[in-house]
């Protein structure tokens, strides 16, 4: 059974989502732990693969186009085909998210491009000549309101 996160771990994660550059000392001050206790918890979360600290690029803010592709895999596709396709998606330089999902589709893939032409090229690179795809749907992004559990409050006045 996987170990669940403690309340303090969740507090650390929440603060890092708000500001990934926040120091261990500042986090400790806000949640009532010492700097060394926060550092120990943060390092363990990272070592165990539960926490990745990364930049989140907001494509709408830099003028890039982005889309999400819902992909339904063929039930008869071999395990090797599916794994190879997932690896291709994960390694593609213009994918920013790849999720296995449950429902009418099997995968959700986020892609981006400098403009609509570049985005179309990326989508075609991903989908063409893939024998394991049964169906797909493309949904174009317009504005990011929340990403990686962090609401982007600066877009709310524009709504």
ABEGO torsion letter per residue (X at the ends): XBBBBBAAAAAAAAAAAABAABBAAAAAAAAGBBAAAAAAAAAAAAAAGABBBBBBBBAAAAGBBBBBBBBBBBAABBAAAAAAAAAAAAABAABABBBBBBEABABBBBBBBABAAAAAAAAAAAABGBAABABBBBBBBABBABBGGBBBAAAAAAX
